[in-house]
Amino acid sequence: MIYNFPFIAAVILIGLGVYACMFKRNLIKIVIGISLIESGVNLFLITLGYRKGVAPIYTNAPSGASMVLPTPQALTLTSIVIGVATTALMLSFVMTIYKHYKTLDARKARRLKG
Amino acid sequence: MNFLILHAPILIIAIPLLAAFATLLISKISPKLRNIFVITVLSFVLFLVLLLAHQVYTSGMQVYVLGSNQTTVATPSGYSIPVRIMLTVDGASIFMAIITAIVSLVGAIYSLSFMKKYSGLDKYYTLLLLMSVGMFGMEFTGDMFNLFVFLEILSISSCALVAFWTHKGEPSEAAFKYMVLSCIGALFVLFATALFYGQYNALNIAMIASRMKYSLLDKIALGLLVAVFAMKCGAVPMHMWTPDAYSKAPAPITAMLVVASQASLYALFRGVFTLYNVTLNCLTVGWIIIILGVLSMFIGVTMALPQHDVKRLMAYHAISQTGYMLLGIGVGLAVLGDTNALNSYGLMAMKGGLFHIINHAMYKGLLFLTAGAIFYVTGTRDLNKMGGLAHKMPLTAIFFMIGALSIAGMPPFNGFASKIMIYESVYKFNPVLSILAMVVSILTLASFVKVFHSAFMGPQLPEYKNVKEVPKSMLIGMGILSFMIILFGVFPDIVVNTIVAPAANALVNQGSYITKILGGA
């Protein structure tokens, strides 16, 4: 049971993020929601590295030592770097929207319709 | 030359990537040099793509393994599984790469005059090159994680380009909408990748495909992948970003966005056909894709009819045309398990759908470029404020007419060639779908007659007395696409046999894809 906690935490984080994206009106909160989803997915990836067996690239493994799969960590690092770029870009869009619309409310910042 | 052919897959991705950042430095020296540099790079990439295409069509699928001294051997000695990052170029990948290379080059040529009066062009061309990197990467990648990475590169660069005109608020609003959706979508692709990794200990597409068990987790991953890529290509229940992003981006970027959404379409097909293939319940998933397609066709065109912003109208037509591709491929998928049906009409439907992808990229690109030309001379996108432009801009009017007749499926243009393939084969599967597709085509024609009439026909308006034909580089860009449209329309069977049929076969034959990478085992 205790080993399933990280998976549950990942799902809760993703769920909270999706909730924030769908129901929050403030544009910055939407960006925060996306960051939450990203953290949840990263946590899920990292958790996948902890399992039984020998790490594949470690050929001279001392017997009995516990190891973590390296691949998910490499994936997570890449994903974090990409996440920084997307968050920065989204926040800069929010800035431009605020400059022109004078509001961060998603209900009021709506000029594109139809 | 052999060196170029051997390393073409990585060079096609690496050259625009390095050139993108070199562009910033070169534009410090002179803007003119930068323009020449960007055009040269994209032409060279097109040349490499054609070289690689020749190689793929003569000697089959190409595999390129990164970080190995034998770049074509998928599993180096001592390993039974592919451990390195690899690029796989088969018929379907190279087919999409040809489209990407042509439209990127045309977009860059068109931008030379269209974007001339704006500042910040060094960043514009950097992002344009990065966008083509993202598309090529998505098309060539052989593993799921790099699919995510290139998807994000594509999203970031295309969203930044949608919001290029920051002096107004609307482009940023459209870009924010697109970015939020792409970001959530890409993260769910990563989540699906993690589900595969957790079960099969592999990221390589061929490796996952060979171990595919179609468990509950695989079904969840399939749902995520189909939903995300259908959203990214603008299929109807998830189409809300498309009209905004397409109408607010600069015209050459809109033409490239069409191809960007087709790269997502390719990823959808790659996922469904290569990852799952016959393990999944073909009929159910096929019908889901068919329904997505029919909804996109019908709702797209009905939403287009009342629009009076010319680019918004065309964006809704882009959604509607995406429906045709989904319909064709969906029929192919629905009969995938049934060899007789697949050979009698399924493969034909897939060829029609794939042929429609390249045709759509050409005529929709051309239409968006003509819309850009109208915007360039009149400064408005509102159809009610235009009129009589054919007097002053005869060439643009002719280009528009070629594009409009092609999208409506009139012979001898290319839209007719692919639509007739879809109608014929889908009719054998289910006549109702085929009739719906024809009705949509008629509505498309009606809508474009309206646009042509209100923009180009009628008496000359006093406010447009002094307009001139658009500059040469824009005419060259539109001319290349018009030439391709007529070429494809006049010789459809040559195009279908040389480039479309290998793409359809590559998608259907999952076995040969896996064998090429994992060896005979």
Boltz contact constraints between the chains, C-beta under 6 A:
constraints:
  - contact:
      token1: [A, 34]
      token2: [B, 183]
      max_distance: 6.0
  - contact:
      token1: [A, 37]
      token2: [B, 187]
      max_distance: 6.0
  - contact:
      token1: [A, 38]
      token2: [B, 187]
      max_distance: 6.0
  - contact:
      token1: [A, 41]
      token2: [B, 187]
      max_distance: 6.0
  - contact:
      token1: [A, 41]
      token2: [B, 190]
      max_distance: 6.0
  - contact:
      token1: [A, 41]
      token2: [B, 191]
      max_distance: 6.0
  - contact:
      token1: [A, 44]
      token2: [B, 194]
      max_distance: 6.0
  - contact:
      token1: [A, 45]
      token2: [B, 194]
      max_distance: 6.0
  - contact:
      token1: [A, 48]
      token2: [B, 198]
      max_distance: 6.0
  - contact:
      token1: [A, 75]
      token2: [B, 145]
      max_distance: 6.0
  - contact:
      token1: [A, 82]
      token2: [B, 152]
      max_distance: 6.0
  - contact:
      token1: [A, 85]
      token2: [B, 156]
      max_distance: 6.0
  - contact:
      token1: [A, 86]
      token2: [B, 183]
      max_distance: 6.0
  - contact:
      token1: [A, 89]
      token2: [B, 156]
      max_distance: 6.0
  - contact:
      token1: [A, 90]
      token2: [B, 179]
      max_distance: 6.0
  - contact:
      token1: [A, 93]
      token2: [B, 172]
      max_distance: 6.0
  - contact:
      token1: [A, 93]
      token2: [B, 175]
      max_distance: 6.0
  - contact:
      token1: [A, 93]
      token2: [B, 176]
      max_distance: 6.0
  - contact:
      token1: [A, 96]
      token2: [B, 166]
      max_distance: 6.0
  - contact:
      token1: [A, 96]
      token2: [B, 172]
      max_distance: 6.0
  - contact:
      token1: [A, 97]
      token2: [B, 172]
      max_distance: 6.0
  - contact:
      token1: [A, 97]
      token2: [B, 173]
      max_distance: 6.0
  - contact:
      token1: [A, 100]
      token2: [B, 169]
      max_distance: 6.0
  - contact:
      token1: [A, 101]
      token2: [B, 169]
      max_distance: 6.0
  - contact:
      token1: [A, 111]
      token2: [B, 170]
      max_distance: 6.0
  - contact:
      token1: [A, 112]
      token2: [B, 170]
      max_distance: 6.0
  - contact:
      token1: [A, 112]
      token2: [B, 173]
      max_distance: 6.0
  - contact:
      token1: [A, 112]
      token2: [B, 244]
      max_distance: 6.0
